[in-house]
Amino acid sequence: ETVIKLTKPVAPVLASMAKNGVLGGLDLSVDYPELGNALVVCATETKNDADLNRFVTALVQALADSD
């Protein structure tokens, strides 16, 4: 698990990722507003390089789309 601080609000980023079939993580700003636009993500041993690259691509696209 790791926390990523985004430059954009988390909810629309997660919605955009979901439209691409990617579960983006958990929006921490709901329960921990003091963290700002924070997202917690987790990857287990069941994920491979292709899965991780798909996540990164979806996240980058979602951040670009929310401009």
C-alpha positions in Angstrom: 0.0 0.0 0.0 1.0 3.5 -0.6 -0.5 7.0 -0.5 -0.4 9.2 -3.6 -1.1 12.9 -3.3 -2.8 14.1 -6.5 -2.9 17.6 -8.0 -6.6 17.2 -8.7 -9.6 16.2 -6.6 -9.7 12.4 -6.2 -13.3 11.6 -6.9 -13.3 12.7 -10.6 -10.0 11.0 -11.1 -11.3 7.7 -9.7 -14.5 8.1 -11.8 -12.4 8.5 -15.0 -10.3 5.5 -14.2 -13.4 3.4 -13.5 -14.7 4.3 -17.0 -11.5 2.6 -18.3 -12.1 -0.5 -16.2 -9.5 0.4 -13.6 -10.1 0.4 -9.9 -8.0 3.4 -8.9 -7.9 3.1 -5.1 -9.5 4.7 -2.1 -10.2 8.4 -1.8 -8.7 9.4 1.6 -10.0 13.0 1.4 -13.4 11.7 2.6 -12.1 10.4 5.9 -8.9 12.4 6.2 -9.5 15.9 4.7 -6.3 17.1 6.3 -4.4 15.0 3.7 -5.9 17.0 0.8 -6.2 15.1 -2.5 -4.8 11.8 -1.2 -5.4 8.4 -2.7 -4.3 5.1 -1.2 -3.4 2.3 -3.7 -2.5 -1.3 -3.2 -1.1 -4.0 -5.5 -0.6 -7.6 -4.5 1.5 -10.3 -6.0 -1.3 -11.2 -8.3 -0.6 -8.0 -10.4 2.0 -8.1 -13.1 3.8 -5.4 -15.1 1.0 -5.1 -17.6 -1.5 -4.5 -14.8 0.7 -1.9 -13.2 1.3 -0.1 -16.5 -2.5 -0.1 -17.2 -3.0 1.5 -13.8 -0.4 4.2 -14.5 -1.8 4.9 -18.0 -5.3 5.2 -16.6 -4.2 7.5 -13.8 -2.2 9.8 -16.1 -5.2 10.0 -18.5 -7.6 10.7 -15.7 -5.4 13.5 -14.4 -5.2 15.0 -17.9 -9.0 14.6 -18.4 -9.8 16.5 -15.2 -8.2 19.7 -16.3 
